[in-house]
Amino acid sequence: MITNTELEKKGNIFPSKITAFDKDVNSFTFTTENGVVLQVTILRGELFRFRYSTNDRFANDFSYAINNHYHTSHNQLEMKDDSEYYTITTSKLICKVAKKNLKVKMYDSIDGTLVNQDELGFHWEESYEHGGDIVKMSKVSHDGESYFGLGDKSNNLNLKGKRFENWVTDSYAYGKETDPIYKAIPFYTGLYNKKAYGIFFDNTFRSFFDFSQERRYVTSFWAQGGEMNYYFIYGPNMVDVVKNYTELTGKPKLPPLWALGFHQCKWSYFPESKVKEITSTFRQLQIPCDAIYLDIDYMDGFRCFTWNKDYFPDPKRMVKELADDGFKTVAIIDPGIKIDPDYEIFQEGLAKDYFCKRADGPYAKGKVWPGECYFPDFTKPEVRKWWAGLFKELIGEIGVRGVWNDMNEPAIMEVPNKTFPHDVRHDYDDNPCSHRKAHNIYGMQMARATYHGVKKFAHPKRPFVITRAAYSGTQRYTSTWTGDNIANWEHLWIANVQVQRLATSGFSFAGSDIGGFAEQPQGELFTRWIQLGAFHPFFRVHSSGDHGEQEPWTFGEDITDIVRKFIELRYQLLPYLYTAFWEYTERGIPLIKSLVMYDQEDANTHYRIDEFIFGNSILVCPVLEPNAKGRRMYIPRGNWYNYWTDKIEIGGKEIWVEADIDTMPLFIKEGAIIPKYPVQQYVGEKKIEETVLDVYYKEGVEDSQFFEDLQDGYDYTTGNYCLRTFKLTGRKNQLVIQQHIEGSFKSDSKTFKIQIHGLPFKIDTIQLDNQLEAIEAVEEHGYLSITVNEDFTELDFNSATLTP
C-alpha cells in the first residue's frame, strides 16, 4: 500500500485536520488547517455532491453537464459530531467525514453496510507547467467489486483491471484497446456486495480513471486541472443509479418516430441522380427506409451551409421529392469554416469575432476537409445563437429534416495531437479558459447550438440531430454514433459493447456504423451487423466510399432477403421501441440494459458481454463469429420464450441456441405484452387500423405499457398522447388482461389483434369487460389469436377444467 509520505515526496499534497465547520440548508462545509475546503451538498437522499478547493475558496460554480431543472429533495437530513467524524445521515445514505484528513465513508442507511470509502482520498499536486492543480481521488476497491460505464470505451463491459483516459479524440479505425476515442463521459457505476452506486466526476479537463490496474485494491480518478468535483449516486439498484445520473445531467426529448426507423448513409451519395437511384432501389426492393444522408460532397467546396449546384442544382425540389417518397433528408455539418473572403459565413463570423483565438491573439487555424479553417467558439452564447440561426435555409426553407455533426472533437488534420493547441482560448459562458478545459465539451456545445437551430426551424416538427463527440449531458440535445469503425468481426463485437456502455452511461440513443465505415464487409458480416443494429436505438448503415458499396442489396439476393426480414422486424417493433424511448425521456430508464443491470444479484451477469435487454422485455444475443450455426448464451433469471419457436427457456443458466445466418437468438420475457405495427416502407406510409399485441403467458402478474401520439410534433406535451398500461394475470386455468388508459390521443387503430403465446389451457369462455362474448379464438402459427376493440378494460380467458 502506498503511503501519504511516499506520495508527498512525489509532490502530492493532502488535507490536514478539520479546523472549521459550517452548515447552510442542505450543504456542509469543512475547512482544514492547510486551507482545503470540502463542501458536501445533499441533492437527494441518495445523491451527494463532493466539491474540494485547495485554496480556501471555490471558483464560479458552472457546469455544462448538469441539468438546470434537476429537482432536489430529501425528507431526512441529520448531522452528528463525535470525536472522529462528522456524520451526515439521509433516508438512503450515511456519510462519515474524518476530522483528521477529510476521508469519506459512505454507508447504506437502511442496513448500515459499507458502500464506498476513500483510500487516500482527495489529494493534489501543483501543475507548474500550466498553473492550477492536478486533482486526485482514490477509493478502496474490494474483492468482487465491479465497474461499468464511461461512455463509448471499446473494451470489455466490466472496467475492473483497466485504466482509461477521457480526452475526446478523432480515432479513425480504432480498435478494442484504443483509448481515448470520441467521447468523454466521466461517470461509472460500481457494484459491491450486490449494491450499486455511481460516481460522476464533473471535470472537463483531461481526466483518467484507474479501476484497480495500478494497485489491486484501489480505484482512482484524477484530472489535469480544475476542481475535484464529483457526485455520489446510490441505488442500491443499478438501474436507479443510471436513472438518477440521467436526471442529473438531463433526459432527452422524444424524437420523431421516423428517427427510430432504418437510415442509409455513405461518404458520399452524389450527385442527385445517385441519391435518387439509391432511394428508388429501396422502394423497388421493398426494403423499409426512412432517411437518406448527404455527406460533405453535397457542399460547395466543403463550405458549411452551401450546396454544390453541379451535383444538386435544386436542393429544395430534390428534398421535397424525396419526402414525397417517404425519405427524410439528413445533412452533415462540420465545425470548420473555410477561410475564404468570398464566403458569407466566414465573413460574418470574422466580422463578429466569433472564432476561437490563440492565447497571444491570432485566430486558431486548422486544416480540415475545406482546407484551412477557423472554428466558432461554441462556448460563447452569442456564437451558439448565431450558429443556430444559420440553419434557417437548410431546415426551414429547403426542408432537410436532420443534421449530423461530425469532426466536432474538434478534429484537425495533419497535426500530431489531432486537435486545437492547448492555448486556444474559449469564452466558456463567461468563464474564460484555455482549450485544456474546453476541449471535452466543444463538440457538445456545437451539438447544442445545432439542436436549437434545427428545433427552431423544423417547428412544429421535432428536431433530429446526431453528434460524434460528446460529454456528459449531451444526451439532452442529440443522438450519437460510435465513430469510424472497421468492417471486421472484432468491430461487430465492439459495436455491441459500445452501445450497451453508452446506455449504461445515460446516453441511450446510440448506434454504430452498420457494416463498418472503413474497409468492405462480406455478406455474412453485414447480415449479422444488421441483425444487431435492428436492436440498437439508432439504426444506420454508414460506410466510406473508398471501400465499395454497402447497401442492403449489395451482397446478393439471399443476403438481401435476410436483411429485409430484420429491417421489417424493426418496423414491426417501432411501437415497442417508441414506448421504451418515452420511458427513457420520462424516467431516465435506459433503452438497452446489459445483463448486469437486469440482474445485478446474479454474479454470472457481471462479466457477460454479448447479451442485452432491448427495452424491458426482449433479450437479444447477436452472433459475433463467422460461419456460426448457433451460439452459447446466458439466459438471465425468469422464464423466456424463444421468439422464433415459442419454446420456453428457464433462466439462470447458459444454453446453446440454434442461429443460422437467417436468424439470431431473441427471447421474450414471460408475461410481456409487445405492441407491433404492420410493416411499412417508411413511418407514416400506412394508416394503421389494427395493432398487434403479442401476449406471452405467465403464471403470475406482469405489467407492460404502450405509448402512442402523433409520432412527431409537440402535442403530446399538452396531453395529446395515449399511454396504455396492461396488467397481465395468469393462473393455471385463467388469463386476465386489464387495461388502463391515460391521455386524450386517438389513433387510427381501432382494434387490437391479440396473439397469445404459451397458453397452457383450452379456452372455454371469453369475457370482455365482464360480459360473456361470442369471440372466436383462432389458432394460427402455434398461438391463439382474437380481435377486440382497442379500448377494452378487461379481457378474461377461462378454462372450465384444469389442463393435466
Secondary structure, 3 states (H helix, E strand, C coil): CCCHHHHHHCCCECCCCEEEEEEECCEEEEEECCCCEEEEEEEECCEEEEEEECCCCCCCCCCCCCCCCCCCECCCCEEEECCCEEEEECCCEEEEEECCCCCEEEEECCCCCEEEEEEEEEEEEECCCCCCEEEEEEEECCCCCEEEECCCCCCCCCCCCCEEEECCCCCCCCCCCCCCCCEECCEEEEEECCEEEEEEECCCCCEEEEECCCCCCEEEEEECCCCEEEEEEECCCHHHHHHHHHHHHCCCCCCCHHHHCEEECCECCCCHHHHHHHHHHHHHCCCCCCEEEECHHHCECCECCCCCCCCCCCHHHHHHHHHHCCCEEEEEECCCEECCCCCHHHHHHHHCCCECECCCCCECCEEECCEEEECECCCCHHHHHHHHHCHHHHHHHCCCCEEEECCCCCCCECCCCCCCCCCCEECCCCCCEEHHHHHHHHHHHHHHHHHHHHHHHHCCCCCCEEECCEECCHHHCCEEECCCCECCHHHHHHHHHHHHHHHHCCCCCEECEECCCECCCCHHHHHHHHHHHCCCCCEEECCEHHHCCCCCCCCCHHHHHHHHHHHHHHHHCHHHHHHHHHHHHHHCCCCEEEHHHHCCCCHHHHHCCCCEEECCCEEECCCCCCCCCEEEEEECCCEEEECCCCCEEECCEEEEEECCCCCCCEEEECCCEEEECCCCCCCCCCCCCEEEEEEECCCEEEEEEEEECCCCCCHHHHCCCEEEEEEEEEECCEEEEEEEEECCCCCCCCEEEEEEECCCCCCCEEEECCEECCCCCEEECCEEEEEEECCCCEEEEECCCCCC
